[in-house]
Each structure stands twice: as C-alpha cells, then as structure tokens.
Amino acid sequence: MRLISAIVMLLAAVSVGAATRVDSLREAIYSPAPFKKPIVIAHRGDWRSGTENSLRAIRRCIDMGVDIVELDIAMTRDSVLVLMHDDTIDRTTTGSGRVSDYTLEQLKDFNLRSPIGV
C-alpha cells in the first residue's frame, strides 16, 4: 500500500472532533496539574491483532479509542518513509536486511509476519 493511501486511510478513520481531542491531550500532557484520567499510549500499535507498526495495528488502536500510537519510521533506499521499528526487516516481514537496502517497490514484495512472528 502506498504511503499516501495509508495516510488517507488514517485520516478517514479520525473523527470530526479529532482537533478538539488532540488539543485536550496536548493540554493534559503539558499542564502542571495532575492528569484527571489516564492517557493510553500504544507502543507500535495493537500488535496482538496486527503486526506492529502495520495499518491494521494502528486502525485497531483507533477503534479501541487509544489516545496516542507511538510509531517508528525508517527510510527506504529511494527516500520514502515507512513504518519500521527494528534495524532490519527480518523479524516482522518475510524479507531480510535493512529498510535502506530496498526501494519502496521492492519492500512491497515482502509480507508482514503475524503478530507473534510466524
């Protein structure tokens, strides 16, 4: 899936009141007053239902009402940013090597592994 398609999908998933929600989260984080409620942050998305840093894992967090999704990015050989936490693609995809070894089109030839790595 192209990066632009991914961004459009994520934007479509955000509710109309997203700006208000973001503003209230920002205010809660930077306020010296104690939090009134916990802020839920998902590290690399909901990796139990989709491979970490995948659109499925991010979408699942949106559906669950998670406040913040922490993501990791890497740059491909053709200077495209993609989501990837590890130094290599070995653990989370059917490929091997660094993201920077491949163009975006080459990376699309690999599949994501299941959330438990098989």
Rosetta blueprint (number, residue, H / E / L):
1 M L
2 R L
3 L H
4 I H
5 S H
6 A H
7 I H
8 V H
9 M H
10 L H
11 L H
12 A H
13 A H
14 V L
15 S L
16 V L
17 G L
18 A H
19 A H
20 T H
21 R H
22 V H
23 D H
24 S H
25 L H
26 R H
27 E H
28 A H
29 I H
30 Y H
31 S L
32 P L
33 A L
34 P L
35 F L
36 K L
37 K L
38 P L
39 I L
40 V L
41 I E
42 A E
43 H E
44 R L
45 G L
46 D L
47 W L
48 R L
49 S L
50 G L
51 T L
52 E L
53 N L
54 S L
55 L H
56 R H
57 A H
58 I H
59 R H
60 R H
61 C H
62 I H
63 D H
64 M H
65 G L
66 V L
67 D L
68 I E
69 V E
70 E E
71 L L
72 D L
73 I E
74 A E
75 M E
76 T L
77 R L
78 D L
79 S L
80 V L
81 L E
82 V E
83 L E
84 M L
85 H L
86 D L
87 D L
88 T L
89 I L
90 D L
91 R L
92 T L
93 T E
94 T L
95 G L
96 S L
97 G L
98 R L
99 V H
100 S H
101 D H
102 Y L
103 T L
104 L H
105 E H
106 Q H
107 L H
108 K L
109 D L
110 F L
111 N L
112 L E
113 R L
114 S L
115 P L
116 I L
117 G L
118 V L
